Amino acid sequence: MKKSFANILPTNLRNTLRLSIYRAEVLIQRARFSNIKTPSGGWPVLMANSFPKSGTHLLDQVLMGFSTVAPFSPHIPLPFFSYDGKTGQKRSLQDALAYINALHPLDITTTHLLAWPEVVEAVCTPKFIPYIIFRDPRDIVVSHVFYVSEIESEHAHYKYYNENLKNFDERLKVSILGRPEVNIEFPNIADRFDFYKDWLARPEVLSLHFEDLIHKRRETLGVIVDHFLKRVDTLPSSREQIIDALETNINPHRSPTFRSGNTGEWKKYFKEEHKKLFKSVAGDLLIQLGYEKDKNW
């Protein structure tokens, strides 16, 4: 497949060019919305944090919809992922704090940001309006199998999933149980979620179920807007106009990792052995997140 000019450039140069273009766009946005007063606390950063395979790009698109009614950037410059996809290596706390500190007012950022205590405290300030999205962990492990084995050929586990595992059932087991035998961090699904759970306990962070953005979209967009308006009270647009703007900006097929966007898809792939394995490591997690009342599913 023919590579684009941007993909041929060295990573550092490519990122520098992206940031230069991005900052120019921000200046244009500021000029475009110069009639809007700066909020009393200054313009914040909008943060779309997510557990991987939970609707990351959907939340990105929703938050970028604010750029049509306010001087926020219409693009995300450089995301932050706590694990390097190609190597599986974990980024450091210092990397995460450096990224957070480099963000500017009116930025919109997307992250898979672990709930390191220092990071949570840095984000839960008036500088940010943070959101986090997650979905049914059973759907997450199914999506993870497709992503690792079919979509992302440079993923750290791609070769193992395709060469060492015979079929989808075996891959699904690994996505549930993790790979504790390797020297890169990939624990079971409940332990992976534990890295993010402290975000859900903070009132400054709006927690969102992916399923609600699919099945109760308008209502959920209203909740997203209300969270925003607690911090920004100078927009001339009405609440309904802002909701319209966010909804118009949603197009899942623009996502580079979009596959189906369905909910409850795990029911097509989970066999009894997968259910037993999942309940053994993450049955309580489903109850904590509100996806089940007990383990009788």
Residue frames relative to the residue before (quaternion, step in Angstrom):
aa qw qx qy qz dx dy dz
M 1.0000 0.0000 0.0000 0.0000 0.00 0.00 0.00
K 0.4741 -0.6897 0.4736 0.2744 3.57 -0.89 0.93
K 0.3406 -0.7520 0.5322 0.1874 3.56 -0.84 1.01
S 0.4829 -0.6351 0.5097 0.3219 3.53 -1.18 0.61
F 0.6714 -0.4921 0.3659 0.4161 3.55 -1.27 0.39
A 0.6484 0.5382 -0.3234 0.4304 3.59 0.98 -0.88
N 0.6893 0.4889 -0.2882 0.4504 3.58 0.98 -0.79
I 0.6016 0.5566 -0.3576 0.4476 3.60 1.21 -0.35
L 0.6072 0.5882 -0.3464 0.4066 3.57 1.12 -0.68
P 0.5799 -0.5554 0.4527 0.3876 3.60 -1.16 0.52
T 0.6385 -0.5797 0.3436 0.3716 3.58 -1.03 0.78
N 0.6790 0.4985 -0.3115 0.4397 3.61 0.80 -0.92
L 0.6617 0.4879 -0.3054 0.4805 3.57 0.98 -0.84
R 0.6337 0.5320 -0.3299 0.4545 3.57 0.98 -0.82
N 0.6726 0.4895 -0.2982 0.4681 3.57 0.92 -0.87
T 0.6271 0.5354 -0.3341 0.4566 3.58 1.03 -0.74
L 0.6532 0.5042 -0.3033 0.4765 3.57 0.98 -0.86
R 0.6436 0.5263 -0.3212 0.4533 3.56 0.96 -0.88
L 0.6781 0.4893 -0.2955 0.4620 3.56 0.91 -0.88
S 0.6277 0.5350 -0.3372 0.4540 3.59 1.03 -0.75
I 0.6598 0.4885 -0.2954 0.4887 3.57 0.94 -0.91
Y 0.6462 0.5417 -0.3109 0.4387 3.54 0.97 -0.92
R 0.6799 0.4859 -0.3032 0.4579 3.59 0.84 -0.91
A 0.6091 0.5346 -0.3469 0.4721 3.57 1.12 -0.62
E 0.6368 0.5224 -0.3217 0.4671 3.58 1.03 -0.80
V 0.6296 0.5377 -0.3356 0.4492 3.58 1.01 -0.77
L 0.6408 0.5179 -0.3230 0.4656 3.60 0.98 -0.80
I 0.6358 0.5224 -0.3195 0.4699 3.57 1.02 -0.82
Q 0.6494 0.5190 -0.3086 0.4623 3.57 1.01 -0.88
R 0.6327 0.5298 -0.3336 0.4558 3.57 0.96 -0.81
A 0.6653 0.4925 -0.2971 0.4759 3.58 0.98 -0.85
R 0.6430 0.5490 -0.3167 0.4299 3.56 1.00 -0.88
F 0.7881 0.2570 -0.1238 0.5455 3.58 1.02 -0.82
S 0.1968 0.8275 -0.5042 0.1492 3.57 1.08 0.69
N 0.6043 0.5773 -0.3553 0.4187 3.60 1.21 -0.37
I 0.6243 0.5362 -0.3444 0.4518 3.59 1.24 -0.31
K 0.4331 -0.7096 0.4982 0.2464 3.55 -0.82 1.02
T 0.5077 -0.6157 0.5063 0.3269 3.54 -1.17 0.63
P 0.5011 -0.6508 0.4669 0.3277 3.64 -0.85 0.86
S 0.6656 -0.5393 0.3358 0.3916 3.57 -1.14 0.56
G 0.7317 0.3923 -0.2336 0.5062 3.59 1.08 -0.63
G 0.5784 -0.5584 0.3765 0.4602 3.56 1.30 0.11
W 0.5929 -0.5573 0.4255 0.3961 3.56 -1.26 0.25
P 0.3279 -0.7670 0.5179 0.1895 3.60 -0.89 0.90
V 0.4715 -0.5720 0.5650 0.3624 3.52 -1.44 -0.17
L 0.2690 -0.7323 0.5991 0.1802 3.59 -0.98 0.83
M 0.0854 -0.8184 0.5681 0.0176 3.58 -0.67 1.08
A 0.1454 -0.7604 0.6305 0.0562 3.55 -0.85 1.11
N 0.0022 -0.7975 0.6018 -0.0439 3.56 -0.13 1.28
S 0.0114 0.8209 -0.5695 0.0404 3.58 -1.07 0.61
F 0.4325 -0.5940 0.5919 0.3314 3.47 -1.33 0.38
P 0.5681 -0.6350 0.3826 0.3573 3.63 -0.80 0.92
K 0.8309 0.1583 -0.1880 0.4992 3.54 -1.12 0.91
S 0.5457 0.6282 -0.3850 0.3992 3.56 1.09 0.73
G 0.6985 -0.4404 0.2866 0.4858 3.59 1.16 0.32
T 0.1275 0.8405 -0.5129 0.1195 3.54 1.15 0.70
H 0.7434 0.4240 -0.2404 0.4580 3.57 0.68 -1.09
L 0.5715 0.5686 -0.3822 0.4517 3.58 1.17 -0.47
L 0.6771 0.4645 -0.2933 0.4895 3.59 0.88 -0.89
D 0.5786 0.5718 -0.3720 0.4472 3.60 1.05 -0.70
Q 0.6951 0.4880 -0.2779 0.4488 3.55 0.79 -1.07
V 0.6200 0.5396 -0.3402 0.4568 3.57 1.02 -0.79
L 0.7161 0.4481 -0.2734 0.4600 3.60 0.73 -1.00
M 0.6370 0.5162 -0.3421 0.4589 3.60 1.04 -0.64
G 0.5150 0.6285 -0.4137 0.4106 3.57 1.25 -0.20
F 0.5643 0.5947 -0.3882 0.4209 3.59 1.18 -0.44
S 0.5838 0.6010 -0.3736 0.3979 3.60 1.16 -0.46
T 0.6393 0.5209 -0.3391 0.4528 3.61 1.21 -0.24
V 0.7558 0.3211 -0.2032 0.5333 3.60 1.25 -0.17
A 0.7702 0.1961 -0.1068 0.5974 3.59 1.30 -0.11
P 0.6225 -0.6085 0.3467 0.3493 3.62 -1.16 0.42
F 0.3089 0.7404 -0.5368 0.2612 3.61 1.03 0.66
S 0.6095 -0.5737 0.4059 0.3670 3.53 -1.19 0.59
P 0.4120 -0.7139 0.5061 0.2538 3.61 -1.03 0.73
H 0.7467 0.3020 -0.1957 0.5594 3.60 1.28 0.00
I 0.3944 -0.6630 0.5747 0.2730 3.51 -1.33 0.30
P 0.4037 -0.7553 0.4507 0.2516 3.62 -0.56 1.07
L 0.7822 -0.1555 0.1620 0.5811 3.58 0.44 -1.21
P 0.3239 -0.7589 0.5284 0.1998 3.62 -0.65 1.03
F 0.2682 -0.7299 0.5918 0.2124 3.56 -1.31 0.09
F 0.0385 -0.7840 0.6195 -0.0102 3.55 -0.75 1.09
S 0.4577 -0.7345 0.4362 0.2465 3.56 -0.72 1.08
Y 0.7409 0.2466 -0.1929 0.5942 3.56 1.28 -0.23
D 0.4252 -0.6788 0.5351 0.2686 3.55 -1.00 0.82
G 0.4550 -0.7359 0.4329 0.2529 3.57 -0.61 1.15
K 0.6960 0.4943 -0.2801 0.4391 3.57 0.98 -0.83
T 0.7879 0.3051 -0.1542 0.5123 3.60 0.98 -0.78
G 0.3882 -0.7233 0.4776 0.3132 3.56 1.17 -0.55
Q 0.4801 0.6872 -0.4281 0.3377 3.58 1.27 -0.02
K 0.4553 -0.6956 0.4985 0.2457 3.54 -1.08 0.83
R 0.4141 -0.6757 0.5496 0.2644 3.53 -1.00 0.87
S 0.5170 -0.6670 0.4480 0.2952 3.56 -1.17 0.52
L 0.6494 -0.4832 0.4181 0.4123 3.52 -1.33 0.30
Q 0.6399 0.5314 -0.3242 0.4505 3.58 0.99 -0.82
D 0.6136 0.5392 -0.3394 0.4665 3.59 1.06 -0.75
A 0.6740 0.5052 -0.2933 0.4522 3.55 0.90 -0.96
L 0.6785 0.4842 -0.2951 0.4670 3.59 0.90 -0.89
A 0.6232 0.5322 -0.3390 0.4620 3.59 1.05 -0.73
Y 0.6377 0.5211 -0.3220 0.4669 3.58 1.01 -0.83
I 0.6708 0.5058 -0.2992 0.4524 3.58 0.84 -0.98
N 0.6941 0.4874 -0.2779 0.4510 3.57 0.89 -0.92
A 0.6526 0.5237 -0.3126 0.4496 3.60 1.19 -0.50
L 0.5431 0.6329 -0.4040 0.3760 3.60 1.21 -0.25
H 0.2958 -0.7674 0.5543 0.1277 3.54 -1.13 0.82
P 0.6213 -0.4981 0.4258 0.4295 3.60 -1.20 0.32
L 0.8036 0.2440 -0.2481 0.4828 3.56 -1.11 0.91
D 0.4511 0.6347 -0.4819 0.4017 3.60 1.23 0.27
I 0.1414 -0.7034 0.6799 0.1515 3.50 -1.36 0.42
T 0.0401 -0.8329 0.5513 -0.0256 3.55 -0.64 1.10
T 0.2133 -0.7518 0.6085 0.1381 3.55 -1.22 0.56
T 0.0222 0.8215 -0.5649 0.0744 3.56 -0.87 0.96
H 0.1734 -0.6311 0.7219 0.2247 3.45 -1.51 0.21
L 0.0860 0.8500 -0.5037 0.1278 3.53 0.35 1.29
L 0.3711 -0.7389 0.5222 0.2089 3.56 -0.58 1.16
A 0.4976 -0.6795 0.4602 0.2808 3.55 -1.17 0.61
W 0.0173 0.7702 -0.6304 0.0958 3.54 0.53 1.20
P 0.5534 -0.6379 0.4003 0.3559 3.66 -0.78 0.86
E 0.6634 0.5068 -0.3128 0.4530 3.59 0.93 -0.85
V 0.6507 0.5081 -0.3071 0.4734 3.58 1.08 -0.75
V 0.6317 0.5294 -0.3317 0.4590 3.57 0.97 -0.86
E 0.6745 0.4885 -0.3009 0.4646 3.59 0.90 -0.89
A 0.6508 0.5212 -0.3181 0.4512 3.60 1.04 -0.75
V 0.7062 0.4561 -0.2604 0.4748 3.58 1.04 -0.77
C 0.6931 0.4698 -0.2828 0.4679 3.60 1.00 -0.75
T 0.4504 0.6271 -0.4780 0.4189 3.51 0.69 1.24
P 0.6759 -0.5028 0.3396 0.4184 3.62 -1.20 0.26
K 0.5182 0.6416 -0.4230 0.3754 3.62 1.22 -0.26
F 0.7881 0.3031 -0.1239 0.5212 3.57 1.13 -0.69
I 0.1350 -0.6722 0.7059 0.1779 3.47 -1.44 0.32
P 0.0499 -0.8590 0.5095 -0.0008 3.59 -0.06 1.26
Y 0.1001 -0.7489 0.6538 0.0422 3.50 -1.24 0.75
I 0.0464 -0.7698 0.6318 0.0782 3.57 -1.21 0.47
I 0.1558 -0.7904 0.5895 0.0594 3.55 -0.95 0.93
F 0.0473 0.7660 -0.6403 0.0310 3.53 -1.13 0.74
R 0.2264 -0.7678 0.5836 0.1365 3.55 -1.27 0.26
D 0.7335 -0.3600 0.3085 0.4871 3.55 -1.33 -0.02
P 0.4426 -0.7254 0.4526 0.2704 3.62 -0.57 1.09
R 0.5785 0.5659 -0.3871 0.4418 3.61 1.16 -0.40
D 0.6545 0.4740 -0.3062 0.5032 3.57 1.05 -0.71
I 0.5900 0.5791 -0.3668 0.4266 3.58 1.11 -0.66
V 0.7024 0.4652 -0.2953 0.4507 3.61 0.79 -0.95
V 0.6105 0.5242 -0.3529 0.4774 3.60 1.10 -0.60
S 0.6624 0.4969 -0.3025 0.4720 3.57 0.90 -0.92
H 0.6247 0.5548 -0.3343 0.4360 3.56 1.03 -0.80
V 0.6240 0.5386 -0.3423 0.4509 3.60 0.99 -0.79
F 0.6860 0.4780 -0.2894 0.4660 3.58 0.82 -0.96
Y 0.6561 0.5257 -0.3158 0.4398 3.56 0.95 -0.89
V 0.7185 0.4536 -0.2584 0.4595 3.58 0.80 -1.03
S 0.7777 0.3941 -0.2040 0.4453 3.59 0.82 -0.93
E 0.8079 0.2874 -0.1366 0.4960 3.62 1.11 -0.54
I 0.7581 0.4162 -0.2176 0.4525 3.59 0.97 -0.79
E 0.8151 0.2257 -0.0893 0.5261 3.58 0.75 -1.04
S 0.1903 -0.8368 0.5069 0.0819 3.57 0.05 1.32
E 0.6847 0.4594 -0.2928 0.4842 3.60 1.22 -0.30
H 0.3868 0.7318 -0.4758 0.2973 3.58 1.26 0.20
A 0.6261 -0.5869 0.3737 0.3520 3.57 -1.10 0.76
H 0.7619 0.3605 -0.1976 0.5005 3.60 1.07 -0.67
Y 0.3673 0.7716 -0.4679 0.2255 3.61 1.25 -0.02
K 0.6879 0.4859 -0.2898 0.4546 3.58 0.78 -1.02
Y 0.6561 0.5122 -0.3161 0.4552 3.59 0.90 -0.88
Y 0.6714 0.5072 -0.3037 0.4470 3.59 0.85 -0.95
N 0.7594 0.4006 -0.2121 0.4667 3.58 0.94 -0.82
E 0.7573 0.3767 -0.2129 0.4891 3.59 1.08 -0.58
N 0.7593 0.3798 -0.2060 0.4866 3.60 1.05 -0.64
L 0.7237 0.3689 -0.2240 0.5386 3.57 1.20 -0.44
K 0.4471 -0.7665 0.4082 0.2142 3.54 -0.72 1.14
N 0.8280 0.0106 0.0627 0.5571 3.57 0.96 -0.77
F 0.7443 -0.4075 0.2889 0.4433 3.55 -1.35 0.06
D 0.6276 0.5604 -0.3438 0.4170 3.59 0.94 -0.84
E 0.6711 0.4839 -0.2979 0.4762 3.58 0.93 -0.87
R 0.6479 0.5176 -0.3176 0.4598 3.58 1.00 -0.79
L 0.6394 0.5279 -0.3247 0.4551 3.55 1.01 -0.80
K 0.6094 0.5446 -0.3476 0.4596 3.60 1.03 -0.73
V 0.6733 0.4875 -0.2997 0.4682 3.58 0.91 -0.90
S 0.6487 0.5111 -0.3288 0.4582 3.61 0.96 -0.75
I 0.6424 0.4940 -0.3154 0.4937 3.59 1.18 -0.54
L 0.7964 0.3540 -0.1515 0.4664 3.57 0.76 -1.10
G 0.4219 -0.7021 0.4724 0.3254 3.58 1.20 -0.39
R 0.4074 -0.6742 0.5519 0.2736 3.54 -1.35 -0.27
P 0.0809 -0.8470 0.5242 0.0357 3.60 0.34 1.19
E 0.6126 0.5929 -0.3437 0.3937 3.58 1.25 -0.34
V 0.6656 0.5037 -0.3115 0.4542 3.61 1.21 -0.29
N 0.5404 -0.6601 0.4271 0.2998 3.58 -1.21 0.47
I 0.6037 0.4606 -0.3965 0.5159 3.57 1.21 0.51
E 0.5490 -0.6640 0.4091 0.3006 3.55 -1.04 0.81
F 0.2813 0.7232 -0.5921 0.2176 3.57 -0.55 1.21
P 0.0032 0.8370 -0.5453 0.0457 3.60 0.38 1.27
N 0.7172 -0.4122 0.3089 0.4693 3.59 -1.26 -0.13
I 0.7171 -0.4975 0.2812 0.3989 3.56 -1.24 0.48
A 0.6429 0.5129 -0.3418 0.4548 3.64 1.00 -0.70
D 0.6727 0.4825 -0.2993 0.4743 3.58 0.94 -0.85
R 0.6127 0.5300 -0.3550 0.4665 3.59 1.08 -0.62
F 0.6668 0.4942 -0.3045 0.4674 3.57 0.99 -0.79
D 0.5685 0.6131 -0.3824 0.3933 3.59 1.11 -0.64
F 0.5997 0.5856 -0.3552 0.4138 3.57 1.11 -0.64
Y 0.7429 0.3984 -0.2027 0.4983 3.61 1.22 -0.50
K 0.5160 0.7251 -0.3909 0.2351 3.58 1.14 -0.59
D 0.6194 0.5677 -0.3661 0.4001 3.63 1.01 -0.64
W 0.5368 0.5964 -0.4153 0.4286 3.59 1.19 -0.32
L 0.6681 0.5441 -0.3040 0.4064 3.57 0.99 -0.86
A 0.6571 0.5290 -0.3032 0.4432 3.58 1.21 -0.41
R 0.6353 0.5518 -0.3243 0.4322 3.59 1.27 -0.21
P 0.4156 -0.7272 0.4861 0.2491 3.63 -0.71 1.02
E 0.5866 0.5842 -0.3733 0.4186 3.61 1.19 -0.43
V 0.7054 0.4193 -0.2311 0.5227 3.56 1.25 -0.52
L 0.2746 -0.7551 0.5706 0.1697 3.60 -0.73 1.01
S 0.2251 -0.7790 0.5760 0.1032 3.56 -0.66 1.17
L 0.0912 -0.8152 0.5719 -0.0095 3.55 -0.84 1.03
H 0.3124 -0.7006 0.6074 0.2066 3.53 -1.09 0.79
F 0.5163 -0.6359 0.4833 0.3091 3.58 -0.88 0.93
E 0.6422 0.5569 -0.3218 0.4169 3.57 0.96 -0.89
D 0.6387 0.5301 -0.3331 0.4474 3.59 1.05 -0.71
L 0.6490 0.4988 -0.3243 0.4742 3.60 1.07 -0.65
I 0.6497 0.4832 -0.3169 0.4939 3.59 1.23 -0.34
H 0.8194 0.2990 -0.1176 0.4747 3.58 0.72 -1.09
K 0.7688 0.1858 -0.1288 0.5982 3.61 1.19 -0.42
R 0.0215 0.8848 -0.4655 0.0006 3.52 1.00 0.93
R 0.7016 0.4785 -0.2967 0.4367 3.56 0.66 -1.05
E 0.6544 0.5125 -0.3032 0.4660 3.57 0.94 -0.89
T 0.6843 0.4847 -0.2850 0.4643 3.58 0.94 -0.90
L 0.6136 0.5262 -0.3462 0.4762 3.58 1.05 -0.69
G 0.6148 0.5453 -0.3419 0.4558 3.57 1.09 -0.66
V 0.6363 0.5151 -0.3170 0.4790 3.57 1.04 -0.77
I 0.6320 0.5285 -0.3189 0.4685 3.58 1.04 -0.83
V 0.6677 0.4923 -0.2957 0.4737 3.58 0.94 -0.89
D 0.6419 0.5253 -0.3331 0.4484 3.60 0.93 -0.83
H 0.6274 0.5275 -0.3302 0.4681 3.58 1.02 -0.78
F 0.6457 0.5168 -0.2967 0.4774 3.57 1.06 -0.81
L 0.7154 0.4819 -0.2634 0.4319 3.58 0.83 -0.99
K 0.5186 0.6102 -0.4240 0.4230 3.59 1.23 -0.19
R 0.7450 0.3859 -0.1876 0.5107 3.53 1.15 -0.69
V 0.7714 0.2462 -0.1174 0.5750 3.60 1.08 -0.79
D 0.0133 0.8429 -0.5337 0.0676 3.57 -0.39 1.23
T 0.5832 0.6156 -0.3565 0.3921 3.59 1.20 0.39
L 0.4690 0.6875 -0.4557 0.3159 3.63 1.18 0.09
P 0.4151 -0.7094 0.5071 0.2596 3.60 -0.93 0.81
S 0.5754 0.5969 -0.3763 0.4136 3.61 1.19 -0.47
S 0.4782 -0.6573 0.5009 0.2973 3.55 -1.12 0.69
R 0.6838 -0.4622 0.3610 0.4342 3.57 -1.28 0.27
E 0.6818 0.4874 -0.2958 0.4583 3.59 0.86 -0.90
Q 0.6292 0.5261 -0.3348 0.4639 3.59 1.03 -0.69
I 0.6436 0.5046 -0.3223 0.4768 3.58 1.02 -0.76
I 0.6283 0.5222 -0.3356 0.4689 3.59 0.95 -0.82
D 0.6265 0.5370 -0.3307 0.4580 3.59 0.98 -0.85
A 0.6590 0.5224 -0.3053 0.4468 3.57 0.93 -0.93
L 0.6653 0.4910 -0.3070 0.4712 3.59 0.93 -0.85
E 0.6706 0.5083 -0.3051 0.4459 3.57 0.91 -0.89
T 0.6403 0.5377 -0.3182 0.4467 3.57 1.03 -0.81
N 0.6839 0.5139 -0.2849 0.4324 3.57 1.07 -0.70
I 0.5593 0.6193 -0.3879 0.3914 3.60 1.24 -0.14
N 0.2015 0.7377 -0.6246 0.1583 3.54 -0.83 1.06
P 0.2636 -0.8184 0.4853 0.1587 3.63 0.13 1.26
H 0.6406 0.5562 -0.3411 0.4050 3.60 1.03 -0.64
R 0.5640 0.5648 -0.3991 0.4512 3.60 1.28 -0.02
S 0.5471 0.6238 -0.3962 0.3932 3.57 1.26 -0.23
P 0.4420 -0.7126 0.4747 0.2674 3.62 -0.82 0.92
T 0.7446 0.3540 -0.2217 0.5206 3.59 1.20 -0.34
F 0.3456 0.7569 -0.4923 0.2555 3.59 1.23 0.29
R 0.0736 -0.7993 0.5954 0.0350 3.57 -0.94 0.91
S 0.8252 -0.1020 0.0774 0.5502 3.60 0.62 -1.04
G 0.2552 -0.7911 0.5200 0.1966 3.60 1.00 -0.75
N 0.4641 0.6908 -0.4391 0.3385 3.58 1.24 0.27
T 0.2965 -0.7144 0.5967 0.2136 3.55 -1.32 0.29
G 0.7966 0.2842 -0.2197 0.4861 3.55 -1.18 0.57
E 0.3383 0.7767 -0.4770 0.2342 3.56 1.25 0.35
W 0.5089 0.6671 -0.4111 0.3563 3.59 1.21 -0.45
K 0.5890 0.6058 -0.3680 0.3882 3.60 1.10 -0.65
K 0.6471 0.5198 -0.3202 0.4566 3.59 1.16 -0.51
Y 0.7766 0.3838 -0.1626 0.4725 3.57 1.13 -0.62
F 0.6325 0.5454 -0.3424 0.4305 3.59 1.12 -0.55
K 0.1567 -0.7378 0.6497 0.0948 3.55 -0.91 0.97
E 0.7327 -0.4251 0.2740 0.4553 3.58 -1.24 0.16
E 0.6462 0.5231 -0.3325 0.4453 3.59 0.98 -0.77
H 0.6368 0.5096 -0.3324 0.4735 3.59 1.08 -0.68
K 0.6262 0.5363 -0.3364 0.4551 3.58 1.01 -0.78
K 0.6644 0.5059 -0.3036 0.4588 3.57 0.91 -0.91
L 0.6560 0.5055 -0.3086 0.4678 3.56 0.93 -0.89
F 0.6712 0.5049 -0.3038 0.4498 3.56 0.89 -0.94
K 0.6581 0.5063 -0.3137 0.4606 3.58 0.92 -0.87
S 0.6464 0.5447 -0.3243 0.4246 3.57 1.04 -0.75
V 0.7833 0.3093 -0.1715 0.5113 3.61 1.03 -0.68
A 0.8376 0.1641 -0.0398 0.5195 3.61 1.04 -0.65
G 0.3019 0.7727 -0.5120 0.2227 3.59 1.15 0.42
D 0.6638 0.4984 -0.3056 0.4665 3.57 0.98 -0.82
L 0.5953 0.5836 -0.3607 0.4182 3.58 1.08 -0.69
L 0.6400 0.5306 -0.3257 0.4503 3.60 0.95 -0.83
I 0.6530 0.5003 -0.3056 0.4795 3.56 1.05 -0.78
Q 0.6509 0.5291 -0.3092 0.4480 3.58 0.94 -0.89
L 0.7294 0.4223 -0.2322 0.4855 3.58 1.01 -0.82
G 0.5504 -0.6621 0.3702 0.3489 3.58 1.29 -0.03
Y 0.4945 0.6755 -0.4281 0.3405 3.60 1.19 0.26
E 0.7766 0.0860 -0.0738 0.6197 3.58 1.25 -0.38
K 0.4489 -0.6793 0.5115 0.2747 3.56 -1.24 0.52
D 0.7790 -0.0018 0.0187 0.6268 3.56 1.21 -0.56
K 0.6439 -0.5428 0.3779 0.3846 3.57 -1.26 -0.21
N 0.5168 0.6368 -0.4172 0.3916 3.58 1.25 0.30
W 0.3932 0.6901 -0.5152 0.3221 3.53 0.46 1.24
